């Protein structure tokens, strides 16, 4: 059972959470590029990329935004989501998996 959980974590959960972190990074960079006028939403490719990022990120960000309102122009929900994903990936899941390991008693 323990080796199955380790395999699921290594080959499925960890890459999925890493992909989510990259999507958060892309979401933030794209929002900065749009906000500073580097890219225009009039461009169809930019609109499609932004729509795809919004469709993935907004369902995860909205529950956080209900409890943590933006501070002026700074939206902390993206930061909190990234912290939550890193906490889950680097500490929570490995801890849960290690708790299922059979203990060796002497």
MODELLER restraints for C-alpha pairs under 7 A, 6 or more apart:
rsr = mdl.restraints
at = mdl.atoms
rsr.add(forms.Gaussian(group=physical.xy_distance, feature=features.Distance(at['CA:2:A'], at['CA:97:A']), mean=6.88, stdev=0.5))
rsr.add(forms.Gaussian(group=physical.xy_distance, feature=features.Distance(at['CA:2:A'], at['CA:100:A']), mean=6.10, stdev=0.5))
rsr.add(forms.Gaussian(group=physical.xy_distance, feature=features.Distance(at['CA:2:A'], at['CA:101:A']), mean=5.50, stdev=0.5))
rsr.add(forms.Gaussian(group=physical.xy_distance, feature=features.Distance(at['CA:5:A'], at['CA:97:A']), mean=6.36, stdev=0.5))
rsr.add(forms.Gaussian(group=physical.xy_distance, feature=features.Distance(at['CA:6:A'], at['CA:97:A']), mean=6.75, stdev=0.5))
rsr.add(forms.Gaussian(group=physical.xy_distance, feature=features.Distance(at['CA:14:A'], at['CA:89:A']), mean=6.19, stdev=0.5))
rsr.add(forms.Gaussian(group=physical.xy_distance, feature=features.Distance(at['CA:17:A'], at['CA:85:A']), mean=6.50, stdev=0.5))
rsr.add(forms.Gaussian(group=physical.xy_distance, feature=features.Distance(at['CA:17:A'], at['CA:89:A']), mean=6.61, stdev=0.5))
rsr.add(forms.Gaussian(group=physical.xy_distance, feature=features.Distance(at['CA:21:A'], at['CA:82:A']), mean=6.36, stdev=0.5))
rsr.add(forms.Gaussian(group=physical.xy_distance, feature=features.Distance(at['CA:27:A'], at['CA:53:A']), mean=6.01, stdev=0.5))
rsr.add(forms.Gaussian(group=physical.xy_distance, feature=features.Distance(at['CA:33:A'], at['CA:39:A']), mean=5.74, stdev=0.5))
rsr.add(forms.Gaussian(group=physical.xy_distance, feature=features.Distance(at['CA:34:A'], at['CA:40:A']), mean=6.20, stdev=0.5))
rsr.add(forms.Gaussian(group=physical.xy_distance, feature=features.Distance(at['CA:40:A'], at['CA:46:A']), mean=6.95, stdev=0.5))
rsr.add(forms.Gaussian(group=physical.xy_distance, feature=features.Distance(at['CA:41:A'], at['CA:47:A']), mean=5.47, stdev=0.5))
rsr.add(forms.Gaussian(group=physical.xy_distance, feature=features.Distance(at['CA:61:A'], at['CA:77:A']), mean=6.06, stdev=0.5))
rsr.add(forms.Gaussian(group=physical.xy_distance, feature=features.Distance(at['CA:61:A'], at['CA:78:A']), mean=6.68, stdev=0.5))
rsr.add(forms.Gaussian(group=physical.xy_distance, feature=features.Distance(at['CA:64:A'], at['CA:77:A']), mean=5.63, stdev=0.5))
rsr.add(forms.Gaussian(group=physical.xy_distance, feature=features.Distance(at['CA:65:A'], at['CA:77:A']), mean=5.77, stdev=0.5))
rsr.add(forms.Gaussian(group=physical.xy_distance, feature=features.Distance(at['CA:68:A'], at['CA:77:A']), mean=6.69, stdev=0.5))
rsr.add(forms.Gaussian(group=physical.xy_distance, feature=features.Distance(at['CA:70:A'], at['CA:76:A']), mean=6.25, stdev=0.5))
